[in-house]
Amino acid sequence: MVWQAVTLLIFIALWQGFTLTATARAVGMPGPFEVVQTLGGMITGMPFWASLGATIANWLVALVVAILIGVPLGMVLGRVRRAALSAGVLIDFLRTIPSFALIPILLLLLGPRMSMVVFAAVFAGVWPLLIQAMYAAEQLDPVLSQVSRAFRLRPIDRLRYVLIPDFVAFLWPGLRLATTATLLVTIGAELIGGAPGIGSAMQQAQLFNLPDVTYAWVVVAGILGLAVNGAVLLGQRRLLWWHPTMRGEQR
């Protein structure tokens, strides 16, 4: 924590120093203290919370939909090898398409609405979940199943204490990637497409030449990303406390 605080202070000092250069003054780049002051005024108004709430809602819906699509489909593909071989080329082709490249098409089809943002974010988040779910289904340890049968565990106990924990341990890295990817694309789609949210508020601040407001929204987006990542790490510690990596051990 100390080194993180020192790094943050160094970054703030470099930012403040850069605002004194001719390049920064030419474009009206605000300093960190000006941005914090602007942000303090923004949080007292309802438009700020409406934009933040819209972004969080878009991100949560996109993440849930990506989980509901990617995890079951990945489990099926991981357990049925013929299906995985048949869909391999299509998956490799689709997951290399940048989500932002779909936004112009989605704008034509859906308009600057929540559905456009959610679709773009789901497209970005579903692939890490699907690929990791495939690996998890393929790599389930058969020894654990044999031991559970040897101890005559009930099917519900075998599912709860053996299969699900092992599957979640493999799936969790994909969930972390999907969480970040859906948030990034959500804000980016709002910025490009104009749908309500942090990205749209950032776009409006740019149009009205309000650099301090623009940077304040950038800071809000970064804080939201830190909060989301912190929540995922907390969930990882709570759910995977038994895993060797959580105990500081190595396999």
N, C-alpha and C positions, 0 to 999 in steps of 0.2 A: 504493500500500500504506500509506503514511503517513496519508493522509486517511481510508482505511478504518479504520485502527487508532484514529485520533482520534474518528471517528464511533462506533465500538464503545465506547470509553471514556466518551463522553458519554451513550450509551444506558445503560450500566451505572450511571453516576452518577445519572441520572434515575430509573432503577428503584430504586436504593437509597434515594434521597430520597423516592420515593412510598411506600415501605414504612413510613416514619415518620409518615405521615398517619393520621388517624382512620379514614378509609375502608378503607385497607389493613389496619390493625390489627383492624378489626371482622370482616374475613373471613379473617384469619390468613394474609395474603399473605407468603410468604417473600422474603428478599432474595437478590441474586445469589450472594453468598458462601455462604449457607446451601444454596442449590440446588447449587452446585458441590461442596460437601462431601457432600451427599446422593448426588450422582451418582458421586463417587469411591467411596462405599461400595457403590453398586449394581453397578458394573462388575466387582466381584470375585466376584459370584454367578452361577451358571448361569442362573437365571430371566431375568436381563437379556439374556444372549446368546441364549437361546432365543427371547425376544420379538423381539429385533432380527433374528435370522436368519429368523424366520417372516415378518416384514414384508418383508425383502429378497427372500425367495423368492416371496412373493405378487406383489411389484412386478415382478420379473424375468419371471415367467411371463406376467403381464398385458401387459407391454410387448412381449414376443416374439409373443404371440398377436395383439396389435393391429397389429404390423408385418406379420405374415403375412396378415392379413385386409385391412388398409387399403391397403397398397402395391400388391399385384397388382390389387385391385379398382379402385383409383384409376387405375392405368395403363390398364386396359381402358376405363373410362369416359372417360378423357382422349383415347384414340385413336379410340373409336367414338362419334361425336357423337350419333347417334340413341339410343344407350344412355344417354348423359349427360342428354339432354333427357327421356327417359322416367323416369329415376330422380331427377331434380332435386328435385321436390316432396317425395318420400319422404325424401331425404337432408336437405333443409332442415327437415322436420318432426322427424325423429329426433334430429338434432344439437342442437336447442334444448331437448330434455328433459334436466333436470339428472340426473346420475348418482345423486345422493343420493336423488332421488325414487323410484328403483327399488329401494332397499335394503329397505323393508318387504315389497315383493312378492317379492324374492329370498330374504328370510328365510323367508317362508312356503313357497317352493318348494324351496330348497336347505338352509335352516338355517344356523346360525352356523359355517360351514365355509370352507375355503380357496376352494372353488368359487364361493361367494357373493361373496367379496372380489374374486376374479379377474374374474368376470363384470362387476361394477360398474366396476372399473378399466379393463377392455377397452372398455366402452361409452364411457368418457370419453376414452380415448386413441386410438381408431380414427378419429375424425372429423378431427383435424388431419392425420393421415397420409393419409387418403383424399383430402381436399380438396387438400392440397399435391401429392400424387402426380398428381392430375388436372391441376393447373396445370403440373407438370413435364412430363407427357406431351404436353400441348398446346403448350408453349413450346419444345420441343426445336428447336434452331437448325438449319434445313435447310442453311445454308451449310457447317456443319461436316461434315455427311454428304456434301455435294458435294465438298468438299476432300478428304475421306478417300477417296472414289472416284477422284478425279483422281490422287491419289498411289498408287492401286492397293493400299491397305492390305488385308490379309486380314480376313475377317469377324470373327475373334477379336480382332484388334488394333483394328478399328473399334469393337467393343463395349467393349473394355477401356480404350482411350485417348480415345474420343470420346463415345460414348453414355452410358456409366455415369457418368463424371465430371460431364457436363452435367446428368444426371438427379439425381445426388446433391446437387449444388449447389442445385437447386430444392427438393429434398425435405428438406434438413437443418433449415430452420426448423420444419417440421411435426414432425420427430423431436424437436426440443427441447421444443416445446409438449406433445407426447404423453408425453415422459419425465416432465415436471413434473406433468401432469394425472394420469397413472396413479399416481404416488407419493402425491399429495394424496388421491385417492379411495381408495387402498389403506388409508391410515391412518384416513381418515374412516369407511370401511366397517367396519374393525376396531373403531373406537370406538363406532359406533352398533349394529352387529350382534353384537359380542362375540366375533368370531373371533380366534384367537390372533395376537398381534402387539403392536406398540407401542400401537396404539389401544386394544386390550383391556386392556393393563397400565395405561394412563392412566385408563380407565374404572374399574378396580378400585381405583386409588389415590383417585379421587374418592369412591367408595362407602365406603371406609374412612376418609375425612376425613384424607388425608395430602397436604396441599397442596404440601409440599416435594418429595415423590415425583412428584406430578402435573407440577409445573413442570420437574423434572428430565427427565421423558419428553418434555416440549415442547421442551426444549433439544436432546435427542437427535434428535428429529424434524427440527429445524432444521439440525443438523450433518449429518444424513443427506442432507437436501436440498442443502446446499452441496456435499457430496462428489459427489453425482450430477450436479449442474450443472457442477462442475469437470471431471468425467470426460467429459461431453458436449463441453465447450469444448476439452478436450485432443484429443479425437477429431476435432473440427472443424479444429483447427490442423494435425493430422497428415494428414487426408484431403483437406482443401481448401486446402492451402498455396499452390496455384497460383492460387487465386481472387483477383481484384483486391481484395476487401474484406480478405483476409488479408494483403495486401501494403501495406495502408494507402492504396490507390488508390480512385478513384471511377470508375464506368462513365460 
